[in-house]
Amino acid sequence: MQGYFWMPGVGCAPSHWGFTPLDGQRLLGPTCDKVAQRANMDGSSAFHARSIFLMKVFAVHTNSPLLGIVSIFTLCIAVPKIRAQSYSAIDLANGSAAGINDAGQVVGAAKLPGNAAVHAFIYVNGTTTDLGALSAGYSFGNAINSEGAAAGSSATSGSAGGVAVVFENGTITNLGSFGADESQATGINSSGTVVGVYFDNVENSTFAFSFSNGSVTNLGTLGGAISEASGINDAGTIVGDSMDANHDDRAFSYSNGIMTDLGTLGGYFSVAMAINNAGTVVGYAGFEQGDPYYHAFSYSNGTMTDLGTLGGLTGFGGPTSYALGINDAGTIVGQSYTTGGSRHAFIFENGAMRDLNSLVNLPGVTLTTATGVNILGQITANGDNSHAYLLNPVPTPSPTPTPSPTPTRAPTPTPRPSQVPLPSPTPSVSPTPTPTRLPTPTPRPSPTPKPSPTPSVTPSLAPTRVPTPTPRSRPTPTPT
């Protein structure tokens, strides 16, 4: 997330940029009438932050036919209405939050206990830590990258207004003022490239710069005498604003040595505040010629889109809103006036702008500005009580769609006893009757032959013997 602090000043002097932090120190910022209006968007607040979150979104793809089936089934279910996300709030410090990275680390500036001046701070895992300063004066943290390195500015004995610095691993690196009077770092990407602004009080000119590997590059202007860089993405594209040859302030993007005018919403000026890794730029722009009214915008693929407002009017008499941060999912945060004329922090997603105060419970506190949002949906915001807050999304379970009733299967009826099929009887096999054997008849005894009477011996005839009769055998019957 990139952030940029603007301190509302007490007056507009064309010869310098003057700002008044919490402790009365002077800080960078334009003070000509037109640009001072956007610098004073926070009114009586101590700070106004510019911010942008730099992150990467990883898409997961699958060729699973099962997941495809699940997706088709989901499409067939009634889609529930979108519910507004709610948030819990953590009070970070008496100060202002400027930027947040994808790890939830926050940078800003606050007057922490024991400090006489406002110092840059970092918030990590529930602890707010003072980042110190180059001298006894102030320091500010304006942006933080994915590695936890913060860019900002610090007062120093060698500069009247402060110099651009990087806070990292407990050390402060002075980037210098590049031969000018003052400088301020406003953004830093994952590779450590720093962007910001330096200016010369004598020449009354300011220039956007980038700083990488110990070398500084002047980004030039759109034809006028002023330019300033507000943020940078991981691809190295820089955004900010510059005066053109007509002395109108115009949003720009800078890539490969070329500064491009992004146009307006129909008015005479525009300011780019942040850019995400998809290349979408957000900021605010005039939407009617001659009127100092601003609308938040998003810019993508050559088209600038008006994001509207929360419906209110500003002290200038017209509707005003400012987009200050965007994440890679396209969620935008910023500030808008309401129908009651109050400044409220907003979130813009799914094509609608919503008041963050309606999504968080902070009794007695109004969130006036949202400065950054990360991929987790965490938001940095500032309240009208001059405190910095971290808003954490409260998990909201999606409503469970009512499933189609599953048809009840009728139970199988228990058959009545008469219906219970009897087991098939085992056929009784008739045994083959054993044939009754007829008793073998006892053969009739042969008759005992009668003794032949003793014949009278007749001397002339020999006696004839009668043969013994053979008994007749009766055939044995065959069993049937």
C-alpha positions as CSV (number, residue, x, y, z in Angstrom):
1,M,0.0,0.0,0.0
2,Q,1.3,3.4,-0.8
3,G,0.3,6.4,1.3
4,Y,0.8,10.1,1.2
5,F,0.3,12.6,4.0
6,W,-1.0,16.1,3.3
7,M,-1.1,18.5,6.2
8,P,-3.7,21.3,5.9
9,G,-2.0,24.6,6.1
10,V,-3.1,28.0,7.3
11,G,-3.1,30.0,4.1
12,C,-2.2,29.8,0.5
13,A,1.1,31.3,-0.4
14,P,2.2,30.8,-4.0
15,S,5.9,31.0,-3.1
16,H,6.0,27.8,-1.0
17,W,4.1,24.7,0.1
18,G,3.1,25.0,3.7
19,F,1.5,22.5,6.0
20,T,0.9,22.3,9.7
21,P,1.3,18.9,11.4
22,L,0.0,18.1,14.8
23,D,2.9,19.7,16.5
24,G,3.1,22.7,14.3
25,Q,5.9,21.6,12.1
26,R,5.8,22.5,8.4
27,L,5.3,19.7,5.9
28,L,5.2,19.5,2.1
29,G,2.2,20.2,0.1
30,P,0.8,22.6,-2.6
31,T,-0.7,25.8,-1.4
32,C,-2.0,27.5,-4.5
33,D,-5.8,28.0,-4.3
34,K,-6.9,25.2,-6.5
35,V,-4.6,22.5,-5.2
36,A,-5.0,23.6,-1.6
37,Q,-8.7,22.7,-1.8
38,R,-7.8,19.0,-2.3
39,A,-5.0,19.3,0.4
40,N,-7.7,20.5,2.8
41,M,-10.2,17.7,2.1
42,D,-9.8,16.7,5.7
43,G,-10.9,20.1,7.0
44,S,-10.0,20.3,10.6
45,S,-8.4,16.9,10.7
46,A,-4.7,16.7,11.4
47,F,-3.9,14.5,8.3
48,H,-5.0,13.6,4.9
49,A,-3.4,10.5,3.5
50,R,-3.0,9.2,0.0
51,S,-2.6,5.5,-0.3
52,I,-2.4,2.6,-2.5
53,F,-1.9,-1.1,-1.8
54,L,0.4,-3.2,-3.9
55,M,-0.2,-6.8,-3.9
56,K,-0.6,-9.9,-6.0
57,V,-3.6,-12.1,-6.5
58,F,-3.1,-15.7,-7.3
59,A,-5.8,-17.5,-9.3
60,V,-6.2,-21.2,-8.7
61,H,-7.3,-23.3,-11.7
62,T,-8.5,-26.8,-11.8
63,N,-9.4,-29.3,-14.4
64,S,-11.4,-31.5,-12.0
65,P,-14.6,-32.6,-13.6
66,L,-16.1,-33.0,-10.1
67,L,-15.5,-29.3,-9.4
68,G,-17.1,-28.5,-12.7
69,I,-20.2,-30.5,-11.7
70,V,-20.3,-28.6,-8.4
71,S,-20.1,-25.3,-10.2
72,I,-23.0,-26.2,-12.5
73,F,-25.0,-27.3,-9.5
74,T,-24.3,-24.0,-7.7
75,L,-25.6,-22.0,-10.7
76,C,-28.8,-23.9,-10.4
77,I,-29.4,-22.7,-6.9
78,A,-31.0,-19.3,-6.2
79,V,-28.2,-16.7,-5.7
80,P,-28.5,-15.0,-2.2
81,K,-28.5,-11.2,-2.0
82,I,-25.2,-9.6,-1.3
83,R,-24.8,-8.7,2.3
84,A,-22.8,-5.6,3.4
85,Q,-19.5,-6.6,5.0
86,S,-19.1,-5.5,8.6
87,Y,-15.9,-4.6,10.3
88,S,-14.3,-4.5,13.7
89,A,-12.0,-1.6,14.6
90,I,-8.6,-1.4,16.3
91,D,-7.5,2.0,17.6
92,L,-3.9,2.3,16.5
93,A,-2.8,5.6,17.9
94,N,-3.5,9.3,18.3
95,G,-2.6,10.2,14.8
96,S,-3.2,9.2,11.2
97,A,-2.9,5.9,9.3
98,A,-1.5,6.2,5.7
99,G,-0.9,2.8,4.2
100,I,-1.2,-1.0,4.7
101,N,0.5,-4.0,3.0
102,D,-0.8,-7.5,2.4
103,A,0.5,-8.7,5.7
104,G,-1.7,-6.2,7.6
105,Q,1.3,-3.9,8.6
106,V,0.2,-0.3,8.9
107,V,2.3,2.9,8.7
108,G,1.3,6.4,9.6
109,A,2.3,9.2,11.9
110,A,1.3,9.8,15.5
111,K,2.3,11.5,18.7
112,L,3.0,8.5,20.8
113,P,3.5,8.6,24.5
114,G,6.8,10.1,25.5
115,N,7.4,11.9,22.2
116,A,7.4,15.7,21.9
117,A,6.9,15.5,18.2
118,V,4.9,13.5,15.7
119,H,6.8,10.5,14.5
120,A,6.3,7.8,11.9
121,F,4.9,4.6,13.3
122,I,4.4,1.0,12.2
123,Y,1.8,-1.3,13.5
124,V,2.6,-5.1,13.4
125,N,0.6,-7.9,15.2
126,G,-1.0,-5.7,17.8
127,T,1.9,-3.4,18.5
128,T,2.5,0.2,17.5
129,T,6.2,1.1,17.2
130,D,7.8,4.5,16.9
131,L,10.1,4.6,13.8
132,G,12.0,7.6,15.0
133,A,13.3,10.6,13.1
134,L,16.6,11.9,11.7
135,S,16.6,14.7,14.3
136,A,14.6,16.0,17.2
137,G,11.8,17.0,14.8
138,Y,9.0,15.2,13.1
139,S,8.8,12.2,10.8
140,F,6.0,10.7,8.7
141,G,5.4,7.2,7.3
142,N,3.5,7.5,4.0
143,A,3.7,4.1,2.4
144,I,4.7,0.5,3.1
145,N,5.7,-2.3,0.7
146,S,5.2,-6.0,0.9
147,E,8.6,-6.4,2.6
148,G,7.7,-4.0,5.4
149,A,9.9,-1.1,4.2
150,A,8.2,2.2,4.7
151,A,8.7,5.5,2.8
152,G,8.1,8.9,4.2
153,S,9.9,12.0,5.3
154,S,11.8,13.3,8.3
155,A,13.0,16.6,9.6
156,T,16.8,17.0,9.6
157,S,19.2,19.6,10.6
158,G,20.4,20.0,7.0
159,S,17.0,20.8,5.5
160,A,14.4,23.4,6.4
161,G,11.4,21.3,5.6
162,G,12.6,17.7,5.7
163,V,13.9,15.0,3.4
164,A,12.7,11.8,1.8
165,V,13.5,8.7,3.9
166,V,13.0,5.0,4.0
167,F,12.4,3.2,7.3
168,E,13.6,-0.4,7.3
169,N,14.8,-2.9,9.9
170,G,15.1,-0.3,12.5
171,T,17.2,2.1,10.4
172,I,16.3,5.4,8.7
173,T,17.9,6.0,5.3
174,N,18.2,9.6,4.1
175,L,17.5,9.8,0.4
176,G,18.4,13.5,0.3
177,S,16.6,16.5,-1.3
178,F,18.3,16.0,-4.7
179,G,19.7,19.5,-4.7
180,A,16.4,21.1,-3.9
181,D,15.2,22.6,-0.6
182,E,12.9,19.7,0.5
183,S,11.7,16.3,-0.5
184,Q,9.2,13.7,0.5
185,A,8.8,10.0,-0.3
186,T,5.2,9.1,-1.1
187,G,5.3,5.5,-2.4
188,I,7.5,2.4,-2.5
189,N,7.0,-0.8,-4.4
190,S,8.1,-4.4,-3.8
191,S,11.4,-3.9,-5.5
192,G,12.2,-0.9,-3.3
193,T,11.8,1.8,-5.9
194,V,10.7,5.0,-4.1
195,V,8.6,7.8,-5.6
196,G,7.8,11.3,-4.3
197,V,8.2,15.0,-4.8
198,Y,11.0,17.5,-4.3
199,F,10.8,21.2,-4.6
200,D,12.7,24.5,-4.8
201,N,11.4,27.4,-2.8
202,V,13.4,29.9,-4.9
203,E,12.2,28.6,-8.3
204,N,8.7,27.9,-6.9
205,S,8.7,24.6,-8.8
206,T,8.1,21.1,-7.7
207,F,8.9,17.8,-9.5
208,A,7.9,14.2,-9.2
209,F,10.8,11.8,-8.8
210,S,11.7,8.2,-8.6
211,F,14.6,6.8,-6.7
212,S,16.2,3.4,-7.4
213,N,19.6,1.8,-6.7
214,G,21.0,5.1,-5.4
215,S,19.9,7.1,-8.5
216,V,17.2,9.7,-8.7
217,T,15.1,10.5,-11.9
218,N,13.2,13.7,-12.4
219,L,9.9,12.6,-14.1
220,G,9.2,16.0,-15.6
221,T,5.8,17.6,-16.1
222,L,2.9,17.8,-18.6
223,G,4.1,21.3,-19.6
224,G,3.7,23.3,-16.4
225,A,6.0,24.0,-13.5
226,I,4.7,21.5,-11.0
227,S,4.4,17.7,-10.8
228,E,4.2,15.2,-7.9
229,A,4.2,11.4,-7.7
230,S,1.7,9.7,-5.4
231,G,2.2,6.0,-5.9
232,I,3.8,3.2,-7.8
233,N,2.9,-0.4,-8.5
234,D,5.1,-3.5,-8.8
235,A,5.4,-3.1,-12.6
236,G,7.0,0.3,-12.0
237,T,4.1,2.5,-13.3
238,I,4.0,5.7,-11.4
239,V,0.9,7.9,-10.9
240,G,0.4,11.5,-9.7
241,D,-0.5,14.9,-11.0
242,S,1.1,17.7,-12.9
243,M,0.3,21.1,-14.2
244,D,-0.1,21.3,-18.0
245,A,0.7,24.2,-20.3
246,N,-2.7,25.8,-19.4
247,H,-1.8,25.7,-15.7
248,D,-4.5,23.0,-15.0
249,D,-3.6,20.2,-12.7
250,R,-4.0,16.8,-14.5
251,A,-3.7,13.2,-13.3
252,F,-0.8,11.3,-15.0
253,S,0.7,7.9,-15.3
254,Y,4.4,7.5,-16.0
255,S,5.9,4.4,-17.6
256,N,9.0,3.8,-19.7
257,G,10.0,7.5,-19.6
258,I,6.6,8.8,-20.9
259,M,4.1,10.8,-18.8
260,T,0.5,10.5,-20.0
261,D,-2.4,12.8,-19.2
262,L,-5.3,10.7,-17.9
263,G,-7.9,13.4,-18.6
264,T,-10.8,14.5,-16.4
265,L,-14.5,13.8,-15.8
266,G,-15.4,16.9,-17.8
267,G,-13.8,19.6,-15.6
268,Y,-10.5,21.3,-15.7
269,F,-8.4,19.2,-13.4
270,S,-7.7,15.7,-12.0
271,V,-5.4,14.1,-9.5
272,A,-4.3,10.4,-9.5
273,M,-3.8,9.0,-6.0
274,A,-3.1,5.3,-6.3
275,I,-2.6,2.5,-8.8
276,N,-2.9,-1.3,-8.3
277,N,-1.0,-4.1,-9.9
278,A,-3.7,-4.5,-12.5
279,G,-3.0,-0.9,-13.7
280,T,-6.3,0.6,-12.4
281,V,-5.8,4.1,-11.2
282,V,-7.9,6.0,-8.7
283,G,-8.1,9.6,-7.7
284,Y,-10.5,12.5,-8.0
285,A,-11.4,14.9,-10.8
286,G,-13.5,17.9,-11.7
287,F,-16.7,17.0,-13.6
288,E,-17.9,20.4,-14.7
289,Q,-15.9,23.2,-16.2
290,G,-15.4,26.1,-13.9
291,D,-16.8,24.3,-10.8
292,P,-14.5,23.3,-8.0
293,Y,-16.4,20.1,-7.3
294,Y,-14.6,16.7,-7.3
295,H,-15.8,13.2,-7.8
296,A,-13.8,10.1,-7.1
297,F,-12.8,8.2,-10.2
298,S,-11.3,4.9,-11.4
299,Y,-9.3,4.8,-14.6
300,S,-8.7,1.7,-16.6
301,N,-8.0,0.9,-20.3
302,G,-8.3,4.5,-21.3
303,T,-11.6,5.2,-19.6
304,M,-12.2,7.3,-16.5
305,T,-15.3,6.3,-14.5
306,D,-17.2,8.6,-12.1
307,L,-17.7,6.7,-8.8
308,G,-20.2,9.3,-7.5
309,T,-20.6,10.4,-3.9
310,L,-22.5,9.6,-0.7
311,G,-24.9,12.2,-1.8
312,G,-23.6,15.3,0.0
313,L,-22.4,18.8,-0.6
314,T,-19.2,20.4,0.4
315,G,-18.4,23.8,1.8
316,F,-17.9,24.8,-1.8
317,G,-21.6,24.1,-2.5
318,G,-21.1,21.0,-4.7
319,P,-20.9,17.2,-4.3
320,T,-17.4,16.0,-3.6
321,S,-15.6,12.7,-3.1
322,Y,-12.0,11.4,-3.3
323,A,-10.7,7.9,-4.1
324,L,-7.5,7.4,-2.1
325,G,-6.7,3.7,-2.3
326,I,-7.4,0.5,-4.3
327,N,-6.4,-3.1,-3.9
328,D,-5.8,-5.7,-6.6
329,A,-9.3,-7.0,-6.3
330,G,-10.6,-3.6,-7.4
331,T,-12.0,-2.5,-4.0
332,I,-11.7,1.3,-3.6
333,V,-11.7,3.4,-0.5
334,G,-11.7,7.2,0.1
335,Q,-13.7,10.0,1.4
336,S,-17.0,11.6,0.5
337,Y,-19.3,14.3,1.8
338,T,-22.8,13.2,2.9
339,T,-26.2,14.8,2.6
340,G,-25.6,16.4,6.0
341,G,-22.4,18.0,4.8
342,S,-20.1,15.7,6.9
343,R,-17.0,14.0,5.6
344,H,-17.3,10.2,5.8
345,A,-15.0,7.4,4.8
346,F,-16.4,5.2,2.0
347,I,-15.8,1.8,0.4
348,F,-16.6,1.2,-3.2
349,E,-17.1,-2.3,-4.5
350,N,-19.6,-4.3,-6.6
351,G,-20.5,-1.0,-8.3
352,A,-21.7,0.7,-5.2
353,M,-20.3,3.3,-2.7
354,R,-21.1,2.6,0.9
355,D,-20.5,4.7,4.1
356,L,-18.0,2.8,6.2
357,N,-19.5,4.3,9.3
358,S,-22.6,2.1,8.7
359,L,-20.4,-1.0,8.6
360,V,-18.5,-0.6,11.9
361,N,-19.5,0.1,15.5
362,L,-17.5,3.0,16.8
363,P,-19.7,4.9,19.3
364,G,-19.0,8.6,19.3
365,V,-16.5,8.4,16.4
366,T,-17.0,9.2,12.8
367,L,-14.5,7.8,10.3
368,T,-13.8,10.7,8.0
369,T,-11.2,9.2,5.6
370,A,-10.2,5.7,4.4
371,T,-6.7,5.7,3.1
372,G,-5.9,2.2,2.1
373,V,-7.2,-1.4,1.6
374,N,-5.3,-4.7,1.2
375,I,-6.0,-8.0,-0.4
376,L,-7.5,-9.3,2.9
377,G,-10.0,-6.5,2.9
378,Q,-8.4,-4.7,5.9
379,I,-8.8,-1.0,5.7
380,T,-6.8,1.9,7.2
381,A,-9.0,4.8,8.3
382,N,-8.9,8.0,10.3
383,G,-11.5,9.3,12.7
384,D,-12.8,12.8,13.7
385,N,-11.2,12.2,17.1
386,S,-7.7,12.4,15.4
387,H,-7.1,8.6,15.9
388,A,-5.9,6.1,13.4
389,Y,-7.9,2.8,13.0
390,L,-7.4,-0.5,11.4
391,L,-10.7,-2.1,10.2
392,N,-10.8,-5.9,10.0
393,P,-13.6,-7.6,8.1
394,V,-15.9,-9.7,10.3
395,P,-16.5,-13.1,8.7
396,T,-20.1,-13.2,7.5
397,P,-21.3,-16.7,6.7
398,S,-23.1,-16.8,3.4
399,P,-26.8,-17.7,3.7
400,T,-27.3,-21.3,3.1
401,P,-29.7,-21.8,0.2
402,T,-32.8,-23.8,0.9
403,P,-32.2,-27.1,-0.8
404,S,-34.9,-28.7,-2.9
405,P,-36.8,-31.2,-0.7
406,T,-35.5,-34.8,-1.1
407,P,-38.4,-37.1,-2.0
408,T,-39.1,-39.5,0.8
409,R,-38.9,-43.1,-0.2
410,A,-41.9,-45.1,1.0
411,P,-40.8,-47.9,3.2
412,T,-41.3,-51.4,1.9
413,P,-44.5,-52.7,3.4
414,T,-44.3,-55.7,5.7
415,P,-46.5,-58.4,4.1
416,R,-49.4,-59.7,6.1
417,P,-49.0,-63.1,7.5
418,S,-51.2,-64.5,4.8
419,Q,-49.0,-62.9,2.2
420,V,-45.8,-64.3,3.6
421,P,-44.8,-66.8,1.0
422,L,-44.5,-70.3,2.5
423,P,-41.4,-72.2,1.8
424,S,-41.9,-74.6,-1.1
425,P,-42.4,-78.0,0.4
426,T,-39.7,-80.5,-0.3
427,P,-41.3,-83.1,-2.5
428,S,-41.4,-86.4,-0.7
429,V,-39.9,-89.1,-2.8
430,S,-41.9,-92.3,-2.6
431,P,-39.5,-95.1,-1.9
432,T,-39.4,-97.8,-4.5
433,P,-41.3,-100.6,-2.9
434,T,-39.1,-103.5,-2.0
435,P,-40.6,-106.4,-3.9
436,T,-41.8,-109.2,-1.6
437,R,-40.0,-112.3,-2.5
438,L,-42.3,-115.2,-2.5
439,P,-41.0,-118.0,-0.5
440,T,-39.3,-120.6,-2.4
441,P,-41.8,-123.5,-2.3
442,T,-40.5,-126.5,-0.6
443,P,-40.4,-129.2,-3.2
444,R,-42.8,-131.9,-2.5
445,P,-41.1,-134.9,-1.3
446,S,-40.8,-137.6,-3.8
447,P,-43.0,-140.4,-2.9
448,T,-41.3,-143.2,-1.3
449,P,-41.6,-146.0,-3.7
450,K,-43.5,-148.9,-2.3
451,P,-41.5,-151.9,-1.9
452,S,-42.0,-154.1,-4.8
453,P,-43.6,-157.2,-3.6
454,T,-41.4,-160.1,-3.7
455,P,-42.4,-161.8,-6.8
456,S,-43.0,-165.4,-7.0
457,V,-40.0,-166.8,-8.4
458,T,-40.7,-168.3,-11.6
459,P,-37.8,-170.0,-12.8
460,S,-38.4,-169.0,-16.4
461,L,-38.8,-165.2,-16.1
462,A,-36.3,-162.6,-14.7
463,P,-37.9,-160.0,-12.5
464,T,-38.2,-156.4,-14.0
465,R,-37.3,-153.5,-11.7
466,V,-39.5,-150.3,-12.0
467,P,-37.3,-147.1,-12.2
468,T,-37.6,-144.5,-9.5
469,P,-39.6,-141.5,-10.8
470,T,-37.6,-138.1,-10.9
471,P,-39.4,-135.4,-8.9
472,R,-40.7,-132.5,-11.1
473,S,-39.1,-129.2,-10.2
474,R,-41.5,-126.1,-10.0
475,P,-39.9,-123.0,-11.5
476,T,-39.0,-120.2,-9.0
477,P,-41.1,-117.0,-9.7
478,T,-39.1,-113.9,-10.8
479,P,-39.6,-110.9,-8.5
480,T,-41.7,-108.1,-10.0
